[in-house]
Amino acid sequence: MALLLAHLLKWQYQPSRQTVSWQRTIIEQRKGIKKRLSKSPGLQPMLADADWQAEIWADAVAQSATETGLADFPEVCLWSWLDEVLMDGWLPASPTAKA
């Protein structure tokens, strides 16, 4: 999950560097997470656990900061874990993109 979130962060904060490779990683991580959740439904409640989310988000931010050299990532995840992060095809818009 941290790898998926890290790639979503990089996608959002480095739009000029978006690649097919990043998109493939996002797709594959979503598939892997969904597969694990279907095989182990007991893991599903973790997605709603605030402490677990905070820990995974911190890992994702640390990874993204190391890989990008950027430091201004949000302290908390701005996306819905089920409605956006794990939704096939969803990608975050750049912070400078107009709605």
ZAVO-304407 format. One record per residue (C-alpha): residue number from 1; residue in one letter; x, y, z. Coordinates in pm, 1 decimal. Example, Ala and Ser with C-alpha at 12.3 -4.5 7.8 and 13.67 -1.06 7.14 Angstrom:
BEGIN
- 1 a 1230.0 -450.0 780.0
- 2 s 1367.0 -106.0 714.0
This chain:
BEGIN
- 1 m 0.0 0.0 0.0
- 2 a 287.3 238.3 76.5
- 3 l 435.3 177.4 -268.8
- 4 l 99.2 249.1 -432.5
- 5 l 56.0 570.3 -232.9
- 6 a 414.2 677.5 -306.8
- 7 h 353.2 640.1 -679.7
- 8 l 25.5 830.3 -654.6
- 9 l 209.7 1109.6 -473.2
- 10 k 480.4 1119.9 -737.6
- 11 w 210.4 1118.7 -1006.9
- 12 q 39.2 1417.4 -845.2
- 13 y 343.3 1621.5 -750.8
- 14 q 563.3 1553.6 -1054.0
- 15 p 325.6 1571.8 -1351.6
- 16 s 610.3 1644.9 -1591.8
- 17 r 773.0 1313.9 -1498.9
- 18 q 465.6 1089.4 -1527.3
- 19 t 555.9 772.4 -1711.5
- 20 v 391.6 455.8 -1833.5
- 21 s 615.1 275.2 -1584.0
- 22 w 460.6 467.7 -1292.1
- 23 q 113.9 395.1 -1427.9
- 24 r 198.2 23.9 -1459.2
- 25 t 323.1 17.2 -1101.1
- 26 i 1.5 181.6 -981.2
- 27 i -209.0 -72.5 -1171.9
- 28 e -5.3 -370.0 -1048.2
- 29 q -7.1 -253.5 -686.2
- 30 r -385.2 -209.1 -696.3
- 31 k -425.7 -558.9 -839.4
- 32 g -198.3 -707.3 -574.5
- 33 i -373.4 -529.8 -288.3
- 34 k -719.1 -630.5 -412.8
- 35 k -603.2 -991.0 -455.3
- 36 r -471.1 -1001.8 -99.0
- 37 l -788.8 -844.6 36.5
- 38 s -1004.3 -1100.4 -144.5
- 39 k -793.7 -1391.3 -15.6
- 40 s -778.0 -1247.5 337.3
- 41 p -1098.2 -1050.8 401.0
- 42 g -989.3 -1000.7 760.9
- 43 l -744.7 -740.4 630.5
- 44 q -1028.1 -518.1 502.7
- 45 p -1085.8 -339.5 837.5
- 46 m -725.5 -217.9 831.3
- 47 l -817.5 14.1 544.2
- 48 a -1038.0 208.8 785.8
- 49 d -794.7 201.7 1080.5
- 50 a -665.2 555.7 1134.3
- 51 d -340.1 446.9 1302.0
- 52 w -259.3 202.2 1021.9
- 53 q -342.0 465.1 758.8
- 54 a -116.5 719.2 928.9
- 55 e 171.6 470.4 942.0
- 56 i 135.5 369.2 577.5
- 57 w 98.2 733.4 470.0
- 58 a 415.3 829.7 658.8
- 59 d 601.8 546.3 482.4
- 60 a 469.5 661.3 143.1
- 61 v 563.2 1024.9 207.1
- 62 a 913.0 926.2 322.0
- 63 q 963.4 711.4 11.9
- 64 s 832.1 984.7 -218.5
- 65 a 1047.8 1251.3 -54.9
- 66 t 1358.4 1034.3 -91.8
- 67 e 1286.8 954.6 -455.5
- 68 t 1182.6 1304.3 -564.3
- 69 g 1374.4 1540.2 -338.1
- 70 l 1043.4 1716.0 -265.1
- 71 a 938.6 1792.5 91.6
- 72 d 595.5 1955.1 76.2
- 73 f 369.6 1651.9 83.0
- 74 p 48.0 1661.5 288.0
- 75 e 74.9 1531.5 644.9
- 76 v -237.5 1320.5 598.5
- 77 c -373.6 1138.5 296.9
- 78 l -612.2 1359.7 102.8
- 79 w -764.2 1070.1 -88.8
- 80 s -1027.3 817.1 5.3
- 81 w -860.7 477.8 42.5
- 82 l -1151.0 286.7 -109.5
- 83 d -1312.1 541.4 -341.0
- 84 e -991.5 672.1 -496.8
- 85 v -667.1 497.2 -399.3
- 86 l -790.8 147.8 -485.1
- 87 m -1022.4 249.1 -769.1
- 88 d -911.9 122.3 -1109.3
- 89 g -817.7 406.9 -1338.4
- 90 w -819.2 683.0 -1075.8
- 91 l -514.6 910.2 -1073.9
- 92 p -474.2 1226.8 -868.0
- 93 a -463.8 1563.1 -1039.5
- 94 s -163.9 1789.0 -1003.6
- 95 p -202.4 2043.9 -718.2
- 96 t -181.0 2321.7 -975.8
- 97 a -447.7 2169.3 -1201.9
- 98 k -772.4 2363.4 -1218.7
- 99 a -1092.1 2178.6 -1135.0
